[in-house]
Amino acid sequence: MIFCLVRTDATAKKQEGISFLLIDMKSPGIEVRPITLIDGEQEVNEVFFTDVEVPVANLVGEENMGWTYAKYLLTYERTNIAGVGFSIASFERLKEVAQMQKKGGRSLADDPLFAARMARVEIDLANMQTTNLRVLAAVAGGGAPGAESSMLKIKGTEIRQEITSLTRRAYGSYAAPYIPEALEAGWNGEDVGPEDAAMAAPSYFNNRKLSIFGGSNEIQKNIISKAILGL
């Protein structure tokens, strides 16, 4: 199944007159075309609809209220995209890598410039954890995420991107595009470094999308300015 926001009232304002439909992906007229991302994986797709018919029973909620439902769902999606848990785990691994890798005869973690960037991430991550807990507490009390979800989405994706960037830098040449065969038993070619290094570059490239999906970070800034500053 796929859910789609479809125009059902051509006379309404652009954010109104939209309905929320569930559509069976096996319906006649649906074509799925995989998109290869910059990390080489086919994780997302283009979906084309040609004269696809959808039963009225597949309408979710009321007709023309789809965007209202979508905005509600997006606040939760954006809170999840922030990925606090992912960032905590990735940052702990980054600290291990920085201790292991050497620069000028000493640990990379002791390099002033690299250490400063790691410290900035750690501070931002601690702040984001606190904000995330506040949002969760508000939801537990019967509320719903508002502009705070946009704040979390912006900062969370920036942190996740910075962690993957620093990890790639920490591995240095080992993070270059790798030879899959090098990870198999019996490889006698060049040294490709730790096994984790093989995924450093693909993870970096894949996480470029974090600041785009769920509503780009630029759009989130517009939402925050309207919701909080009234601009």
C-alpha positions in Angstrom: 0.0 0.0 0.0 1.0 3.6 -0.5 -0.7 6.7 0.9 -1.1 9.7 -1.4 -2.3 13.2 -0.9 -4.5 13.9 -3.9 -6.2 17.0 -5.2 -10.0 16.5 -4.8 -11.2 20.1 -5.0 -9.6 22.2 -7.7 -11.3 25.4 -6.5 -9.9 25.4 -3.0 -6.7 27.1 -1.8 -3.5 25.1 -2.5 -3.2 23.6 1.0 -6.9 22.8 1.1 -9.0 20.6 -1.2 -6.6 17.7 -0.7 -7.6 14.2 0.4 -5.7 11.3 2.0 -6.0 8.1 0.1 -4.6 4.5 0.6 -3.7 2.9 -2.7 -3.0 -0.7 -3.4 0.4 -0.9 -5.2 -0.9 -3.8 -7.3 -3.5 -1.6 -8.8 -3.5 -1.4 -12.7 -1.7 1.7 -14.0 1.0 1.9 -11.2 4.6 1.9 -12.3 7.6 2.0 -9.9 11.0 3.1 -11.1 13.9 2.7 -8.6 16.3 5.6 -8.1 20.0 4.9 -7.5 21.3 7.3 -4.8 24.8 8.7 -4.6 25.8 5.9 -2.2 25.0 3.4 -5.0 21.9 1.9 -3.3 18.3 1.9 -4.6 16.5 3.0 -1.5 13.7 5.2 -3.0 11.5 5.2 -6.1 9.6 7.2 -8.5 5.9 6.1 -8.7 3.8 6.8 -11.8 0.0 6.6 -11.9 -1.8 6.2 -15.2 -5.6 6.1 -14.9 -5.4 4.4 -11.6 -8.8 3.8 -9.9 -9.1 3.9 -6.1 -12.2 2.7 -4.2 -14.0 5.3 -2.2 -13.5 3.1 0.9 -9.8 3.9 0.7 -10.4 7.5 1.7 -8.8 8.2 5.1 -10.9 10.5 7.3 -12.9 13.2 5.6 -12.6 14.4 2.0 -10.5 17.5 1.5 -9.0 17.2 5.0 -5.8 15.3 3.8 -3.4 18.1 4.4 -4.6 18.5 8.0 -3.9 14.8 8.6 -0.5 15.0 6.8 0.7 17.9 8.9 -0.2 16.0 12.1 1.8 13.0 10.9 4.7 15.1 9.7 5.3 16.5 13.2 5.9 13.0 14.5 8.0 12.0 11.4 10.3 15.1 11.9 10.8 14.3 15.5 11.8 10.8 14.5 14.1 12.0 11.7 16.1 13.9 14.3 17.4 10.5 15.2 18.7 11.2 18.7 19.4 7.5 19.3 21.2 7.1 16.0 23.4 10.1 16.8 24.3 8.9 20.3 25.4 5.5 19.0 27.2 7.0 16.0 29.0 9.5 18.1 30.2 6.9 20.6 31.6 5.0 17.6 33.2 8.2 16.3 35.0 8.7 19.6 36.4 5.1 19.4 37.6 5.7 15.8 39.2 9.0 16.8 41.1 7.4 19.6 42.3 4.6 17.3 43.4 6.7 14.3 46.7 8.5 14.5 47.8 11.9 13.2 51.4 13.1 13.7 52.1 10.2 16.0 49.2 10.9 18.4 45.6 10.0 18.6 43.3 11.9 16.3 41.1 12.7 19.3 44.0 14.8 20.6 44.2 16.9 17.5 42.9 20.4 18.5 40.9 21.1 15.3 39.3 17.6 15.2 38.7 17.6 18.9 36.9 21.0 18.7 34.5 19.7 16.0 33.8 16.7 18.1 33.1 18.9 21.2 30.7 21.0 19.2 28.8 17.9 18.2 28.7 16.6 21.7 27.3 19.9 23.1 24.7 20.1 20.3 23.7 16.5 20.9 23.3 17.0 24.6 21.1 20.0 24.0 19.0 18.1 21.4 18.5 15.3 23.9 16.9 17.7 26.3 14.7 19.3 23.7 13.6 15.8 22.5 12.7 14.8 26.1 10.6 18.0 26.4 8.7 17.1 23.3 8.1 13.6 24.4 6.9 14.8 27.8 4.4 17.2 26.1 3.0 14.4 24.0 2.7 12.1 27.0 0.7 14.8 28.6 -1.8 14.9 25.8 -0.2 17.4 23.5 1.3 17.1 20.0 4.6 18.2 18.6 4.5 21.6 17.1 7.3 23.9 15.8 9.6 22.0 18.2 9.5 19.0 15.8 10.9 21.3 13.1 13.7 22.5 15.4 14.6 18.9 16.2 14.5 18.0 12.5 16.9 20.8 11.6 19.4 20.3 14.4 19.1 16.5 14.4 19.9 16.1 10.7 22.7 18.6 10.9 24.3 16.6 13.8 23.9 13.3 12.0 25.5 14.7 8.9 28.4 16.1 10.9 29.0 12.8 12.6 29.2 10.9 9.3 31.4 13.6 7.9 33.8 13.4 10.9 33.8 9.6 10.8 34.7 9.7 7.1 37.5 12.2 7.8 38.8 10.1 10.7 39.2 7.0 8.6 41.0 9.0 6.0 42.0 7.0 2.8 40.4 3.9 4.3 37.0 5.7 3.7 37.5 5.9 0.0 35.2 3.8 -2.2 36.0 0.2 -1.4 36.5 -3.1 -3.2 33.7 -5.5 -2.0 36.0 -8.5 -2.4 38.3 -7.0 0.2 35.8 -7.8 2.9 35.8 -11.5 2.0 38.0 -14.2 3.5 41.3 -14.8 1.7 41.8 -11.3 0.3 45.4 -10.7 -0.5 45.2 -7.3 -2.0 45.9 -3.8 -0.5 45.1 -3.0 3.1 41.6 -1.5 3.3 41.7 -0.8 7.0 39.0 -1.6 9.6 35.8 -3.3 8.3 33.8 -0.3 9.6 35.7 2.0 7.3 34.1 0.5 4.3 30.8 2.0 5.2 32.1 5.5 6.2 31.7 7.0 2.7 28.4 5.4 1.8 26.9 6.5 5.1 28.2 10.0 4.6 26.6 10.2 1.1 23.4 8.5 2.2 22.9 10.9 5.0 22.9 13.9 2.7 19.2 13.3 2.2 18.4 13.7 5.9 18.1 17.5 5.6 15.7 17.1 2.6 13.1 14.5 3.4 10.3 15.1 5.9 10.3 18.7 4.6 13.6 20.3 3.8 15.4 22.2 6.6 14.8 25.5 4.7 11.0 24.8 4.9 11.3 24.0 8.6 12.8 27.4 9.2 9.8 29.0 7.5 7.5 26.9 9.7 9.3 28.0 12.9 9.3 31.7 11.8 5.5 31.5 11.2 4.6 29.4 14.2 6.7 31.1 16.8 7.7 34.5 15.5 4.5 35.2 13.5 6.4 36.3 10.4 
